[in-house]
Each structure stands twice: as structure tokens, then as C-alpha cells.
Amino acid sequence: MAPLSGRSQAGVRVCLGGGGGADALLEGAGVAEDVPAEVLEWLRRAPELARLCSQNGWIDNDTLAAEVVERRADGTLVVAVTFEEVVVEAAGCVGTRVPCYGRVHVRLMPDGTLSGCEIRD
């Protein structure tokens, strides 16, 4: 299983699932900021991420990736999220995979614990 957090160069995704590769998530230079472990665990379980699916499929957690793209003065983190949506055909076979992405606004308490999250398409 891939590590839940860690430093990465911008342009490299931090995989949350058991598989995935090192595909590009964001373009840019510099060092990407760590995604807090509590936020990563929430993303792996969050049914709210299904809002980002467009074909009534489900999230392939092996392709789930996240990276902090902004840290605001009020303690909010803006996290870019990508994953593949698995779409099933009528026969029950996997028909296609659709790339999905969005932003999650994460509110943190002063001690760093998660106080709320909001999905932004």
C-alpha cells in the first residue's frame, strides 16, 4: 500500500490507494505540501467524493490522489483530489474509467484536527 502522506515534488501525485502510479496531478515547480494524515483518511472514506463522479459509477480508491494546493490564513487547506470513476456496463462488466477531479476545502482546528470539509467541483 502506498504511504498516506509524504513530501512530493509538485507535478507528482500522492497516491492514497493500494495501487496507482506516479501520474501528474498538478503542474508547477517547488515542493508540494503534505496532506495531513487525518484528511487523507477522511478522503478514503468520504461518500461526499461521489459528487465528483459524472457517470453514476464508483471511486477506484487505488487511483485516489491528493495534494495541498493552498493554505489559507483561517486554517483552511485547499486540497486537489483526482481519481478514476469506474463505470459498469449493463452486463456487469467494467465498461470504462472516467478521470475525475475536484477541490476539497478542509477546515482545521488550531491543534491540527479536522473540523470540517466541503467538496468543490
C-alpha positions in Angstrom: 0.0 0.0 0.0 1.3 3.5 -0.8 2.1 5.8 2.1 -0.7 8.1 3.2 1.3 11.2 3.2 4.7 12.5 2.4 6.5 15.2 0.6 6.5 15.1 -3.2 7.7 17.4 -6.0 4.9 19.5 -7.4 3.6 17.7 -10.5 3.7 14.3 -8.8 0.6 12.9 -7.2 0.4 11.4 -3.7 -1.4 8.1 -4.1 -3.8 7.2 -1.4 -4.9 3.8 -2.6 -3.0 0.5 -2.9 -2.0 0.8 -6.5 -1.8 3.8 -8.7 1.3 5.3 -10.3 3.2 8.5 -10.4 1.0 10.3 -12.8 1.0 14.1 -12.9 -1.6 15.8 -10.6 -0.6 19.4 -10.8 1.8 21.4 -12.9 4.3 23.7 -11.3 7.6 23.8 -9.6 8.6 23.6 -6.0 7.7 21.2 -3.2 4.1 20.2 -2.6 2.8 20.5 0.9 1.9 17.4 2.9 -1.7 16.4 3.2 -2.4 15.7 6.9 -3.0 12.0 7.6 -6.4 12.7 9.2 -7.5 14.4 5.9 -6.2 11.5 3.8 -8.1 9.0 5.9 -11.3 11.1 5.6 -10.9 11.2 1.8 -10.6 7.4 1.6 -13.9 7.0 3.4 -15.8 10.1 2.3 -19.0 9.3 0.4 -19.2 13.0 -0.5 -16.4 12.5 -3.1 -19.0 10.7 -5.2 -20.4 14.1 -6.1 -17.3 14.4 -8.4 -18.4 11.3 -10.3 -20.2 12.1 -13.6 -21.4 8.7 -14.8 -23.1 7.2 -11.7 -20.1 4.9 -11.2 -17.9 4.5 -8.1 -14.5 5.7 -7.0 -11.5 3.5 -7.6 -9.6 4.1 -4.3 -6.5 2.6 -5.9 -6.3 5.8 -8.1 -7.3 8.3 -5.4 -4.6 11.1 -5.1 -4.5 14.4 -3.2 -2.2 17.4 -2.9 -2.5 20.6 -0.8 -2.6 23.5 -3.3 -3.3 26.3 -0.9 -3.1 27.0 2.8 -5.3 30.0 3.9 -4.8 32.2 6.9 -8.0 31.0 8.5 -6.6 27.4 8.7 -8.4 26.2 5.6 -6.5 23.8 3.3 -7.5 23.6 -0.3 -6.7 20.0 -1.5 -6.8 19.0 -5.1 -8.2 15.5 -5.5 -8.1 13.1 -8.5 -9.4 9.6 -9.1 -10.8 7.3 -11.7 -14.6 6.6 -11.7 -15.4 3.0 -12.6 -18.4 2.7 -14.9 -20.2 -0.6 -15.3 -22.0 -1.8 -18.4 -25.4 -3.5 -18.3 -23.8 -6.9 -18.3 -22.0 -6.1 -15.0 -18.5 -5.7 -16.6 -16.3 -2.7 -16.2 -17.2 -0.6 -19.2 -14.9 2.4 -18.8 -12.9 4.5 -16.4 -13.5 8.2 -16.3 -11.0 10.6 -14.8 -12.5 12.8 -12.1 -11.1 15.7 -10.1 -12.1 18.5 -7.7 -11.2 20.6 -4.8 -11.8 19.9 -1.1 -11.8 22.8 1.3 -10.6 21.4 4.7 -11.1 23.3 7.9 -8.6 22.5 10.6 -8.7 23.4 14.3 -5.6 25.2 15.8 -4.3 21.9 17.1 -4.5 20.5 13.5 -7.5 18.2 13.9 -10.2 18.1 11.2 -13.2 20.3 11.9 -15.0 20.2 8.6 -14.7 19.5 4.9 -16.5 20.8 1.8 -16.3 19.3 -1.7 -15.9 21.9 -4.5 -16.4 20.7 -8.1 
